[in-house]
């Protein structure tokens, strides 16, 4: 929670772990009752450039009106670092399963 506090986010709900194979992912609610997901990237698995490319792609999709959860920027940055761990914050949004 220190990583979030450093960005000015006050976690009001505790962190709820979500399923993730590669990374550590948690859902939480802030003091304004907004829901977010924080994703801590697996160390030494992804470079900052690779993560930022993914973030830019998500932001471009939003710009093109494709409904995706793009990372939230803090001081103009979507990729954050806490004690050597990369992480990003996303809005928690509902969805539906993909139909094949």
URMORA-V702816 format. One record per pair of residues at least 6 apart in sequence whose ideal C-beta (glycine too) atoms are under 7 Angstrom apart, sorted by the first residue. I is the first residue (numbers start at 0). J is the second residue. Records with the same first field share a line. If there is no record, write none. Layout:
I: J, J
//
This chain:
0: 10, 14
1: 81
2: 81, 86
3: 10, 37
5: 81
6: 73, 79
8: 29
9: 29, 30
10: 27, 29
11: 28, 29, 30
12: 27, 28
13: 27
14: 25, 27
15: 25, 26, 27
16: 25
17: 24, 25, 26, 36
21: 41, 44
22: 38, 39, 40, 41
23: 39
24: 36, 38
25: 37
26: 34, 36, 91
27: 35, 37
28: 34
29: 35
34: 91
35: 88, 89, 90, 91
36: 89, 91
37: 86, 88
38: 86, 87, 89
39: 84, 86
40: 50, 85, 86
42: 84
47: 78, 85
50: 78, 85
51: 78
54: 70, 77, 78, 87
57: 67, 69, 70
58: 69
60: 67
61: 67, 69
68: 89, 90, 92
70: 77, 87, 88, 89
71: 88, 89, 90
73: 79
77: 87
78: 85, 87
79: 86, 87
//
